[in-house]
Amino acid sequence: SERFSVDLSAAYIGSELEDFISPRDGSVISGEPLPNTAEWSGTIGAVFETGLGSRGALRARLEYNFRSDVIFPLTFDRFEFNDGGSFDLVNLTARWTSPSERFYLEGIVRNLTDDIFLTSRNNFLPFNVEESYAAGRNWELRLGFDF
């Protein structure tokens, strides 16, 4: 409609290793999914926009992102894959634009539900394993100018 819109994007990746030679022991690995690759991912977003007359305009967006399970390889051995899990992520953005459209004030909340999930794992065996996690809930405030 004039004030409300919805958008959707989705991706499917069907992957499978075929005749992959393990650098660890030289064994042939087949049938495992490609590491670091989600089978399903996507975003659903909703936007509401309205004019505020002599007080400018308001735009708000609520967004839901998802990713299915991924695996993180541990030296690419068929029995030593690590489940990276799936995640759901909700973000919210609200922007007020001045009547002259010369500046705006925007507030953003990322990871609204404060979920913590693994985003990557790297193995530097035999010394250590490095893991990265998504940031918890965080807030951002922006002030922008258009000259």
RAKACOR-V943430 format. One record per helix or strand of 3 or more residues. SS is the DSSP state (h for helix, s for strand). FROM is the first residue (numbers start at 1). TO is the last residue. Records with the same first field share a line. If there is no record, write none. Layout:
SS->FROM-TO ; FROM-TO
This chain:
s->4-12 ; 40-51 ; 57-73 ; 81-97 ; 103-110 ; 118-124 ; 128-133 ; 138-145
h->53-55
